Amino acid sequence: MWGHDIVFGNQQGDPLVIGYVDSDYAGDLDNRRSTTGYVFTINGGSVCWKSIIQSIIALSTTEAEYMAIVEAAIEALWLTGLVMNWVINKVEFSCIVTIRVLFI
């Protein structure tokens, strides 16, 4: 039986999921809302990303970053479940999700 795989990069073994997240405090000049953005990669290839205006007005940069991290963590949980379903035939599997916060 022939199988098909999607391979990002040349890493062998368990897929490495890395997420990058950032926010732009009060970047929308019309209503002072912050922007959340994140991207997740598996073995170096981007698999999901999002950039959206936050629904709540943040009172500080810390609060804006926190809301962005929570949004990315929710996506990381979903993505971890997806990756674990990909490798259901493996006996042992460890999925490590790393979220890196970018402060610019």
Residue pairs with C-beta under 8 A, 6 or more apart in sequence:
7 43
8 41
8 42
8 43
8 44
8 45
8 47
9 43
9 44
9 45
11 43
11 44
14 87
14 93
14 94
14 95
14 96
15 42
15 43
15 83
15 86
15 87
15 95
16 42
16 43
16 96
16 98
17 40
17 41
17 42
17 76
17 79
17 80
17 83
17 95
17 96
17 97
17 98
18 40
18 41
18 97
18 98
18 99
18 100
19 38
19 39
19 40
19 41
19 72
19 75
19 76
19 79
19 97
19 98
19 99
19 100
20 38
20 39
20 40
20 41
20 99
20 100
20 102
21 36
21 37
21 38
21 68
21 69
21 71
21 72
21 99
21 100
21 101
21 102
22 37
22 38
22 65
22 68
22 101
22 102
22 103
22 104
23 34
23 35
23 36
23 37
23 54
23 58
23 61
23 64
23 65
23 67
23 68
24 34
24 35
24 37
24 64
25 34
25 58
25 60
25 61
25 64
25 65
26 32
26 33
26 34
26 58
26 64
27 33
27 34
27 35
28 34
28 35
28 53
31 57
32 57
33 53
33 54
33 55
33 56
33 57
33 58
34 53
34 54
34 57
34 58
34 64
34 67
34 68
35 51
35 52
35 53
35 54
36 50
36 51
36 52
36 53
36 54
36 64
36 67
36 68
36 71
36 72
37 49
37 50
37 51
37 52
37 68
38 49
38 50
38 68
38 71
38 72
38 75
39 46
39 48
39 49
40 46
40 47
40 48
40 49
40 75
40 76
40 79
41 47
42 83
47 79
48 75
48 79
50 71
50 75
54 64
54 67
54 68
56 67
58 64
58 67
65 101
65 103
68 101
69 99
69 101
72 99
73 99
76 97
76 99
79 97
80 95
80 97
83 95
84 93
84 95
87 93
